[in-house]
Amino acid sequence: MNHLYFNAFNVMPNYREIMKNFTILRMRRRGEHRLSYRVIGDFLDALPDPFQGVLQSACFMWENEAFLLFRTSDLPKSGYLGRLTETGQSFDCLIAPVQPQQIKRKHKLFQLFLNAAPNSARHRYRYHNVTGRLFITSADRDFVNKADQSRIAMEVEVKPDFTIQLHTRTFTSLSRHEDLSRDKYCRPSEKERKKLWSKEQFLFDPATDRFKRYSKVLDGDVPLKDRYVNRRPKCARLIKGKKKKNRIDFFSLNPKKYGTTKIALFNELYFEAFLPKFRNYFDVQQVCRPETAVESVQFEKSAADRTDVLRNVPVRLINNTIDAKAEQQFKAALREHFGLSARSTRHADPGAINFVMNNDIEHYQRHKEDKDRYEQFKATPECATQQFTRQEFKGAGNSKAFIAKLVTELHLKYDIARSQMTVFDWGRLQASGTWSFVLKEEEDQQEPVFHFLSIHPDGQMKFSSLTRDLFTEGFHSKLTAIFDKHPRGGQSIEGVILDDGGNLNVIQQTGRRAFPNLEGIHKEIMAGIEIEGVEVPADDVKSFTAQYLNTNGSETALPDLQQYLAGVQTGQTVALTELKRCIHGKSPVKSDYAKAFHRAFGYWLKHPFKSKEATDRYSKALVDLHTYEEGGALYYWANTRMKETKGQFPNGNVVRKLKPVDNSRLLSDFLLETLAVNFVRINAPTVLPFPFKLLREYAKMAEKPDSSTLPDLSQISFD
């Protein structure tokens, strides 16, 4: 039976061994002053020998409290606490020892030791910046900005339920201080400028791929371009060509790319740094559960098939550029790929589907005489328009995928404008009665707006919105309470589902993510990656190869390998990299030989990790749809379909749960069918039921929310 793995761990500390070898100090800062890495670093610098450089790690509890980890053998045998306390007073800090079992939040103890595990053959480990190391790790050479103006890194965080969160952090050069000091609207901000220059600064050493804390006293006046802050510009910088996002991919089954993914970086920390050093102090096991049968769901038709209904609808193209050639190319591509014939016009037609071609924002910034007409052609609940830029279209090379995305988005808007669902056959669900979906939209410093979508059994849709006023205040407050009803520090409600029987369910993210089998993946992939410099006895390889070829009746099937081995003398060794070169290619006999070699010698010469068998064994949780029930709630997640993965997983899978409110029944009737569509995420199921996509589009289209046709929610209990 396959197992599904998560980012959750069962952690059992060995308190006796920890107390025997380590000293943990609690550091608290008095008053309203915050405790930071900078304060801890200055505190340690103020201490005399032998305290210099002996701190193993630090871990923050609150803004004014942290734990410090020392090896007991590194501290003086007596009197050290008095010196620490005396020095701490000058920083308004209280220092006191604490027993590991007295740390109420046990995940902080685990984090403290995880932070202390930088000793590894890979120098990119740097887990705290108290002693010049940062609590990050970086994807080597996988930097976005070639001018070294930004670098990406990963932070490992342990949550209270022992789930591991892997965050991407962006470090930006202070030479971009103008970009860093802008607000979210891209305007210069004095407030953001002050925040920027108060942030801690770091230097990057390209020789070791390591950041260290910058000190003007110790390092001198370093140029701004070489000083970094842990901060990303709030607005994207305008660049020519394709825009790239600072990211570290979640996972890859390709051994060449595996090493720079989040899973690989975490595995190095866990298996190569943490376990060898602290195996005697913690028993850590990754949480997994047997896979339960998920009923087979039929994925929706392709975008080309869904456009049958659009072929009877007038199609308009509004060209707000002077590029007549691009206009003709777009119309030809639309006709070739989807059989839609567009007529050029200057005005949007409410009875048609309207494509609008503009120039990009850089064009309008350079050519002030050209008017940007984007606002004029925004989609409304009465008129479906889909805007795109001439530069995007040309950059995509008339690709079918680009056109398909535009057609799909316009199809959704057309359904909203007509209040009739045609993008999906709602009738085949045989849904009894009316189902409603609710989203909360909250603007800055304004009352939230709730958007409703009610779907009748025949696919007819009614959209409406609820704002707070004198007549709706009571009902508005009850809905607000539902969306805000989540545990302290937990995840907010993403949406609400209702049926006409008064049953109400909420969709909420959890702290869990679907992970591969970390131990299995790491052992087998690293067995293939780490063959550089590994040699095995030639006699053993010759004997194995001869026996393999004889058993399989293919004595001349591997000529390159046989020729190479014939030239190796008895008693010598052969390099695994040479053997790998000799069986390069995709023929079945070479793959079978590599599998047999792995069984005999434990090394992969040709990785099978992009096969379905390997995916089922280690990464089943990362593909397709999965659900399980626990505590009266349905937990589910979705990612790329198995046949579409190509071994790449740029993003992790967030596990969500559908749970009833009060005495409602669990509304999981059509959950899988509403996820198994490919018009929200291309070639992948959606992570929220697709009616929420329609609701989000309606919210963008409706400038003035309409609250005239709210569903009947009188039967719902809000107590």
C-alpha positions in Angstrom: 0.0 0.0 0.0 1.3 3.5 -0.9 1.8 6.0 1.9 1.2 9.8 1.8 3.9 11.9 3.5 3.6 15.3 5.1 5.8 18.1 6.5 4.7 17.0 10.0 7.1 15.1 12.3 6.8 13.1 15.5 9.6 14.5 17.8 10.7 12.9 21.0 13.5 14.7 22.9 15.9 12.8 25.1 15.9 15.2 28.0 18.5 13.3 30.1 21.1 13.4 27.3 20.4 17.0 26.5 20.8 18.0 30.2 24.1 16.0 30.4 25.8 17.9 27.5 24.1 21.2 26.9 23.2 24.4 28.8 20.2 26.4 27.7 19.8 30.0 28.8 16.6 32.1 28.6 17.3 35.7 27.7 14.5 38.3 28.3 14.7 42.0 27.5 12.9 44.3 30.0 10.5 47.1 29.1 9.2 47.7 25.6 12.6 47.1 23.9 12.7 44.3 21.4 15.3 41.5 21.4 17.0 40.9 18.1 19.9 39.0 16.6 21.8 42.3 16.7 21.3 42.7 20.4 22.4 39.1 21.1 25.4 39.6 18.9 26.4 42.8 20.7 25.8 41.1 24.0 28.2 38.2 23.1 30.8 40.7 21.8 30.8 42.4 25.2 31.7 39.2 26.9 35.3 38.3 27.7 36.9 34.9 26.7 36.0 32.1 26.8 32.5 33.1 25.7 33.7 34.3 22.2 32.4 31.9 19.5 31.0 29.2 21.8 27.3 29.9 21.3 25.7 27.0 19.4 22.5 28.7 18.3 19.7 31.1 19.3 15.9 30.7 19.0 13.3 33.4 19.6 10.2 32.8 21.7 8.6 36.2 21.6 9.8 39.6 20.5 11.6 40.1 23.9 12.6 36.5 24.7 15.0 34.0 23.3 16.8 30.8 24.1 20.6 30.5 23.8 22.2 27.0 23.4 25.8 26.3 24.7 27.7 23.1 25.0 28.4 22.7 28.7 32.0 21.7 28.1 32.6 25.1 26.4 31.6 27.1 29.5 33.7 27.8 32.6 33.1 25.3 35.4 31.8 27.9 37.8 31.0 31.6 38.0 29.9 32.1 34.4 26.3 32.8 35.2 27.2 35.8 37.3 29.3 37.3 34.4 26.5 36.7 31.9 23.9 38.3 34.2 26.1 41.3 34.8 26.7 41.9 31.1 23.0 41.3 30.4 22.0 44.2 32.7 23.8 46.7 30.5 21.5 45.6 27.7 18.4 45.5 29.9 18.3 41.7 29.6 17.7 39.1 32.2 19.7 35.9 31.9 18.7 32.6 33.6 19.3 28.9 32.9 16.3 26.8 32.0 15.9 23.0 31.9 14.9 21.6 28.5 11.7 19.9 29.8 10.6 23.3 31.3 10.4 24.9 27.8 6.6 24.8 27.4 6.7 25.1 23.6 8.5 21.9 22.7 8.9 22.9 19.1 11.2 25.8 20.2 13.6 23.2 21.7 13.7 21.3 18.4 14.2 24.5 16.5 17.0 25.5 18.8 19.0 22.3 18.0 18.0 22.5 14.3 19.6 25.9 14.2 22.8 24.5 15.8 23.5 22.0 13.0 25.7 23.9 10.5 28.7 21.6 10.6 28.6 19.8 7.3 30.7 19.2 4.2 28.5 21.7 2.4 29.5 25.1 3.5 26.2 26.7 2.6 24.8 25.9 6.1 24.4 29.1 8.1 21.6 28.8 10.6 22.0 31.9 12.8 23.7 35.2 12.4 24.8 35.6 16.0 28.2 34.3 15.1 28.2 35.5 11.5 25.9 32.8 10.1 22.3 33.3 9.0 19.4 31.0 9.6 19.1 30.3 5.9 20.4 28.2 3.2 20.8 29.2 -0.5 20.2 27.5 -3.8 23.7 27.7 -5.3 24.0 29.8 -8.4 20.3 30.0 -8.8 20.1 33.7 -8.4 17.6 35.8 -10.2 19.5 39.0 -10.8 22.8 38.5 -12.7 24.1 41.8 -11.4 24.0 40.3 -7.9 21.4 42.8 -6.8 19.3 40.1 -5.3 19.9 36.7 -3.9 17.5 34.1 -2.7 17.7 31.8 0.3 15.6 29.4 2.3 14.5 29.6 6.0 13.4 26.5 7.9 10.8 27.2 10.6 9.3 24.7 13.1 5.7 25.3 14.0 4.0 24.4 17.3 2.6 21.1 15.9 6.1 20.1 14.6 5.3 20.9 11.1 8.2 22.2 9.1 7.7 25.3 7.0 10.2 26.1 4.2 10.2 29.9 3.3 12.0 31.6 0.5 13.8 34.7 1.6 15.1 37.5 -0.8 18.2 39.5 0.1 18.5 42.7 -1.9 21.5 44.9 -2.4 21.2 48.4 -0.8 22.2 49.8 -4.2 18.5 49.3 -4.9 17.5 51.5 -1.9 15.1 53.5 -4.0 13.1 50.4 -4.9 13.3 49.1 -1.4 11.9 52.3 0.1 8.7 52.4 -1.9 5.2 51.5 -0.7 3.0 48.8 -2.3 1.8 51.4 -4.8 5.3 51.9 -6.0 5.5 55.4 -4.6 8.5 56.8 -2.6 7.7 56.4 1.1 9.6 58.1 4.0 8.2 55.6 6.4 9.6 52.7 4.3 12.9 54.5 3.9 13.3 54.7 7.7 12.5 51.1 8.1 15.0 50.1 5.4 18.0 51.9 7.0 17.1 50.5 10.4 17.2 46.9 9.2 20.2 44.7 9.8 22.7 44.5 6.9 24.7 41.6 5.6 27.7 40.9 3.5 27.9 38.0 1.0 31.0 36.0 0.4 30.8 34.4 -3.1 33.7 32.1 -2.3 31.7 30.3 0.4 28.1 31.2 -0.6 27.8 32.6 2.9 26.2 35.7 4.4 27.5 37.3 7.5 26.3 40.2 9.7 27.8 43.5 8.6 29.5 45.6 11.3 30.8 49.0 10.2 33.4 48.9 13.1 34.8 45.5 12.0 34.2 45.6 8.2 34.7 49.2 7.4 32.7 51.3 5.0 31.6 48.7 2.5 29.9 50.0 -0.7 26.1 49.8 -0.8 26.1 47.4 -3.7 27.9 44.8 -1.5 25.6 45.2 1.5 22.3 43.3 1.6 19.1 43.5 3.6 16.5 40.7 4.1 13.8 42.6 2.2 12.2 42.4 -1.2 10.9 45.4 -3.1 7.1 45.7 -2.6 6.5 46.5 -6.3 8.1 44.7 -9.2 10.9 46.5 -10.9 10.1 47.2 -14.5 12.5 45.2 -16.6 12.7 44.4 -20.3 11.7 40.9 -21.5 10.3 38.2 -19.3 9.8 39.0 -15.6 11.3 36.4 -13.2 10.2 35.8 -9.6 12.6 35.1 -6.8 12.0 31.5 -6.0 13.4 28.2 -5.0 11.5 25.3 -6.6 9.9 23.0 -4.1 11.0 19.7 -5.6 12.3 17.9 -8.7 12.6 14.3 -9.6 15.4 15.2 -12.0 18.7 14.5 -10.1 20.4 17.4 -12.0 17.8 19.9 -10.5 17.1 18.1 -7.3 20.1 19.7 -5.4 18.8 23.2 -5.7 15.2 22.6 -4.5 13.7 23.2 -1.1 13.4 19.5 -0.4 17.0 18.8 -1.2 18.2 21.7 0.9 16.1 20.6 3.9 17.3 17.0 3.4 20.9 18.1 3.6 20.1 19.9 6.8 18.2 17.0 8.3 20.1 14.0 7.1 23.7 15.3 6.7 23.9 18.0 9.4 21.3 17.5 12.1 21.0 13.7 12.5 24.8 12.9 12.6 25.2 15.6 15.3 22.1 15.2 17.4 20.8 11.7 16.8 21.2 10.8 20.5 19.1 13.8 21.6 16.0 13.6 19.4 14.0 10.8 17.9 12.4 12.3 14.8 10.0 10.5 12.4 8.2 12.0 9.4 4.4 11.6 9.6 2.8 9.5 7.0 -0.6 7.8 6.5 -1.8 5.0 4.3 -3.3 6.2 1.1 -7.1 5.8 1.1 -9.0 5.1 -2.1 -10.1 8.3 -3.9 -13.0 7.8 -6.2 -12.1 8.2 -9.8 -13.0 11.7 -11.1 -13.3 12.7 -14.7 -11.2 15.7 -15.6 -13.0 18.4 -17.7 -12.6 18.7 -21.4 -9.8 20.7 -23.0 -10.1 24.4 -23.6 -10.6 23.7 -27.4 -13.6 21.4 -26.7 -15.2 23.8 -24.3 -15.2 26.6 -26.9 -18.0 24.8 -28.8 -20.6 27.1 -27.1 -18.5 30.2 -28.0 -18.6 29.5 -31.7 -22.2 30.7 -31.8 -21.3 33.9 -30.0 -20.1 37.1 -31.8 -16.3 37.7 -31.3 -14.9 41.2 -31.3 -11.2 42.4 -31.3 -10.5 45.9 -30.1 -7.0 46.9 -31.1 -5.7 49.9 -29.0 -2.3 49.8 -30.7 -1.2 50.8 -34.2 0.2 47.3 -34.9 -2.1 46.1 -37.7 0.2 43.1 -38.3 -0.2 41.8 -34.7 -4.0 42.3 -35.0 -4.1 40.0 -38.1 -1.8 37.5 -36.5 -4.0 37.3 -33.4 -7.2 36.8 -35.4 -5.5 34.1 -37.5 -4.3 32.3 -34.4 -7.7 32.5 -32.8 -9.3 31.0 -35.9 -6.6 28.3 -36.3 -6.6 27.0 -32.7 -10.2 27.5 -31.7 -12.3 28.1 -34.8 -13.3 31.6 -33.6 -13.6 34.4 -36.1 -13.1 37.8 -34.6 -14.3 41.1 -36.1 -12.3 44.3 -35.5 -14.2 47.0 -33.7 -13.6 50.1 -31.6 -16.2 49.4 -28.9 -17.0 46.5 -26.6 -20.3 44.7 -27.4 -22.3 43.4 -24.4 -23.7 40.6 -26.5 -20.3 39.4 -27.7 -17.0 38.2 -26.3 -14.5 41.0 -26.6 -10.7 40.7 -26.8 -8.8 43.9 -26.2 -5.2 44.4 -27.3 -3.2 47.1 -25.5 0.5 48.1 -25.2 2.3 47.3 -21.9 2.8 49.9 -19.2 6.4 50.6 -20.2 5.2 51.7 -23.7 2.8 54.2 -22.2 5.6 55.5 -19.8 7.9 56.1 -22.8 5.2 57.4 -25.1 3.2 60.0 -23.1 1.1 60.9 -26.2 -0.5 57.4 -26.3 -3.4 57.0 -24.0 -3.7 53.9 -21.9 -7.3 52.7 -22.3 -7.1 49.8 -19.9 -9.7 51.3 -17.4 -12.1 52.0 -20.3 -12.3 48.4 -21.3 -12.4 46.6 -17.9 -14.9 43.7 -17.8 -18.2 44.4 -16.1 -21.0 42.0 -15.0 -22.9 43.1 -18.2 -20.0 43.0 -20.7 -17.2 40.3 -21.0 -13.8 41.7 -22.0 -10.4 40.1 -21.8 -7.4 42.4 -22.1 -3.8 41.4 -23.1 -0.8 43.3 -24.3 0.8 43.3 -27.8 4.1 42.6 -26.2 2.8 39.5 -24.3 1.3 38.1 -27.5 4.5 38.6 -29.5 6.6 37.2 -26.7 4.4 34.1 -26.6 5.0 33.5 -30.3 1.4 33.0 -31.2 1.4 29.9 -29.0 -1.8 28.0 -28.5 -1.3 27.9 -24.7 -1.3 31.7 -24.6 -4.5 32.0 -26.7 -6.1 29.2 -24.7 -5.6 31.1 -21.4 -7.2 34.2 -22.9 -10.1 32.2 -24.3 -10.7 30.4 -21.0 -10.6 33.6 -18.9 -13.1 35.3 -21.4 -15.3 32.2 -21.3 -15.6 32.5 -17.5 -16.5 36.2 -17.8 -19.0 35.5 -20.6 -20.8 33.0 -18.3 -20.8 35.6 -15.5 -22.3 38.2 -17.8 -25.0 35.8 -19.0 -25.6 34.3 -15.5 -25.5 30.8 -17.0 -22.7 28.3 -16.5 -21.4 26.7 -19.8 -17.8 26.3 -18.9 -18.8 23.3 -16.8 -21.7 20.9 -17.0 -23.2 21.6 -13.6 -26.2 19.4 -14.4 -24.2 16.2 -14.4 -23.5 16.6 -10.7 -27.3 16.1 -10.1 -27.1 18.6 -7.3 -30.3 18.8 -5.4 -31.4 22.3 -4.8 -29.4 25.5 -4.9 -25.8 25.6 -3.7 -24.2 28.9 -2.6 -20.5 30.0 -2.3 -19.3 33.0 -0.3 -16.0 34.9 -0.5 -14.8 37.7 1.7 -13.1 40.7 0.1 -11.5 43.2 2.5 -10.0 46.4 1.3 -7.5 48.4 3.4 -9.2 50.0 6.4 -12.7 49.4 5.0 -15.6 47.1 6.0 -15.4 43.7 4.4 -17.6 42.9 1.4 -19.0 39.4 1.0 -19.6 38.1 -2.5 -22.2 35.4 -3.1 -22.7 32.9 -6.0 -25.8 30.8 -6.0 -26.0 27.9 -8.6 -29.2 26.3 -9.5 -29.5 22.6 -10.7 -29.7 23.8 -14.3 -26.5 25.8 -14.1 -28.2 29.2 -13.8 -26.1 31.5 -11.6 -27.0 34.5 -9.5 -24.2 36.8 -8.2 -24.7 39.3 -5.4 -22.7 41.1 -2.7 -23.3 42.1 0.9 -22.0 45.4 2.3 -22.6 46.8 5.8 -25.4 49.3 6.2 -28.2 50.0 8.6 -30.3 47.2 7.2 -27.7 44.5 6.8 -25.5 45.2 9.9 -26.7 42.2 11.9 -26.3 39.7 9.1 -23.0 41.2 8.0 -21.6 40.9 11.6 -22.6 37.2 11.7 -20.8 36.5 8.4 -17.8 38.4 9.6 -17.7 36.3 12.8 -17.8 33.1 10.7 -14.8 34.2 8.5 -12.9 35.3 11.5 -13.7 32.1 13.5 -10.4 30.3 13.5 -7.9 29.3 16.3 -5.5 31.9 17.5 -2.5 31.9 15.2 -4.4 29.6 12.8 -5.3 30.0 9.2 -8.2 32.2 8.1 -11.3 31.0 6.3 -10.8 31.0 2.5 -14.5 30.4 1.6 -17.9 29.2 2.7 -20.2 26.7 1.0 -23.9 26.5 1.7 -26.8 24.3 0.5 -30.4 25.2 0.7 -30.9 22.9 3.7 -29.1 25.4 5.9 -25.9 23.4 6.1 -22.8 25.6 6.2 -19.1 24.5 5.6 -15.9 26.5 5.6 -12.7 25.9 3.7 -9.6 26.6 5.7 -5.9 26.1 5.1 -3.9 23.9 7.5 -0.3 24.0 8.5 0.3 20.8 6.7 1.8 20.3 3.2 2.2 17.2 1.2 5.8 16.1 1.1 7.7 13.3 -0.6 9.2 10.5 1.5 12.2 12.4 2.6 14.4 9.5 3.7 13.7 7.4 0.6 14.1 10.3 -1.8 17.4 11.4 -0.2 19.0 8.0 0.0 18.3 7.0 -3.6 18.8 10.4 -5.3 22.0 11.0 -3.4 23.2 7.5 -4.4 23.1 8.7 -8.0 24.3 12.3 -7.5 27.3 11.4 -5.2 29.1 9.1 -7.6 31.7 11.6 -8.5 35.1 10.2 -7.4 33.6 6.8 -6.4 35.4 3.8 -7.7 34.6 0.0 -7.5 36.7 -3.0 -8.1 36.9 -3.7 -11.8 36.8 -7.5 -11.3 33.4 -7.3 -9.5 32.0 -5.1 -12.3 33.3 -7.4 -15.1 31.8 -10.5 -13.3 28.5 -8.8 -12.7 28.3 -7.5 -16.3 29.1 -10.8 -17.9 26.5 -12.6 -15.7 23.9 -10.0 -16.5 24.4 -10.2 -20.3 24.4 -13.9 -20.2 21.3 -14.2 -18.1 19.4 -11.8 -20.3 20.6 -13.3 -23.6 22.1 -10.1 -24.9 25.9 -10.6 -25.0 26.5 -7.8 -27.4 23.8 -5.3 -26.2 26.2 -2.9 -24.4 29.2 -2.6 -26.7 30.6 0.7 -25.3 30.5 -0.7 -21.7 32.1 -4.1 -22.8 34.9 -2.3 -24.8 35.7 -0.1 -21.8 35.8 -3.0 -19.3 38.0 -5.0 -21.7 40.6 -2.3 -21.4 40.7 -2.3 -17.6 43.3 -4.7 -16.1 42.6 -7.2 -13.4 43.0 -5.7 -9.9 42.2 -2.2 -10.9 39.2 -0.1 -10.1 36.7 1.6 -12.4 35.1 5.0 -11.9 31.3 5.1 -11.6 31.2 8.2 -13.8 32.9 6.2 -16.6 30.4 3.4 -16.3 27.6 6.0 -16.4 29.0 7.5 -19.6 29.2 4.0 -21.2 25.5 3.4 -20.8 24.3 6.9 -21.8 21.0 6.7 -23.7 17.4 5.6 -23.3 17.4 2.1 -24.6 15.6 -0.5 -22.3 18.6 -2.7 -21.9 20.7 0.2 -20.6 17.9 1.1 -18.1 17.6 -2.5 -17.0 21.3 -2.8 -16.5 21.3 0.4 -14.4 18.6 -1.0 -12.2 20.4 -4.3 -11.8 23.7 -2.5 -11.0 21.9 -0.5 -8.3 20.6 -3.7 -6.7 24.1 -5.2 -6.7 26.2 -2.2 -5.8 23.8 0.4 -4.3 24.6 3.2 -6.8 22.4 4.6 -9.6 24.0 4.9 -13.0 20.8 6.0 -14.6 18.1 7.4 -12.4 14.5 6.0 -12.8 13.0 8.8 -10.7 10.8 10.3 -13.4 9.0 6.9 -13.8 5.5 6.3 -12.5 6.8 3.5 -10.3 9.3 5.8 -8.5 6.6 8.5 -8.1 4.2 6.1 -6.5 6.9 4.9 -4.2 8.2 8.2 -2.9 6.1 11.1 -4.2 2.5 9.9 -4.5 1.2 12.7 -2.4 2.5 15.3 -4.8 0.3 14.4 -7.8 -3.4 14.3 -8.5 -6.2 14.6 -5.9 -6.1 13.2 -2.3 -8.5 13.3 0.6 -8.8 11.9 4.1 -11.3 12.4 6.9 -10.2 13.3 10.4 -12.1 14.8 13.3 -15.3 15.3 11.3 -13.5 17.3 8.6 -12.4 16.4 5.1 -8.7 17.2 4.4 -7.8 17.5 0.8 -5.1 18.8 -1.6 -4.5 18.9 -5.3 -1.5 19.3 -7.5 -0.4 18.7 -11.1 -1.9 15.6 -12.7 0.4 12.6 -12.8 0.8 12.6 -16.6 1.5 16.4 -16.7 4.3 16.6 -14.0 7.4 15.9 -16.1 9.1 15.4 -12.7 8.9 19.1 -11.8 7.1 20.4 -8.7 7.7 24.2 -8.5 5.2 24.6 -5.7 4.3 22.6 -2.6 0.8 21.2 -2.0 -1.1 23.1 0.7 -3.5 20.8 2.6 -6.9 22.4 3.2 -9.8 21.1 5.1 -13.6 21.3 4.6 -15.4 21.4 7.9 -19.0 21.9 9.0 -20.0 24.7 11.2 -22.0 23.7 14.3 -24.5 20.9 13.5 -24.2 21.1 9.7 -23.5 18.1 7.7 -20.2 17.7 5.7 -20.8 19.1 2.2 -18.3 16.9 0.4 -20.7 15.6 -2.2 -19.2 17.3 -5.2 -15.9 18.5 -3.9 -13.7 16.3 -6.1 -15.7 17.1 -9.2 -15.3 20.9 -8.6 -11.6 20.4 -8.1 -11.0 18.2 -11.2 -11.2 21.0 -13.8 -8.4 22.5 -15.8 -9.8 26.0 -16.6 -8.5 27.5 -13.3 -5.0 26.1 -13.2 -4.0 24.9 -16.7 -3.5 21.2 -16.9 -3.9 20.8 -13.1 -6.8 20.5 -10.7 -7.8 23.7 -8.8 -7.1 24.0 -5.0 -10.5 25.6 -4.3 -13.8 24.5 -5.8 -14.0 26.3 -9.2 -17.1 28.4 -8.3 -14.8 30.5 -6.1 -12.9 31.3 -9.3 -16.1 32.7 -10.8 -16.7 34.6 -7.6 -13.2 36.2 -7.7 -13.8 37.2 -11.3 -17.2 38.7 -10.4 -15.6 40.7 -7.6 -13.2 42.2 -10.1 -15.9 43.0 -12.6 -18.4 44.4 -10.1 -17.3 48.0 -9.2 -20.6 48.6 -7.4 -21.6 45.5 -5.4 -25.2 44.4 -5.9 -27.0 43.2 -2.7 -30.4 42.9 -4.2 -30.5 39.1 -4.7 -28.9 37.5 -1.7 -29.6 33.8 -1.1 -32.0 32.8 1.7 -29.8 32.1 4.7 -32.6 32.2 7.3 -32.1 28.5 8.2 -28.5 28.9 9.1 -27.5 28.9 12.7 -24.7 31.3 13.6 -24.6 30.3 17.3 
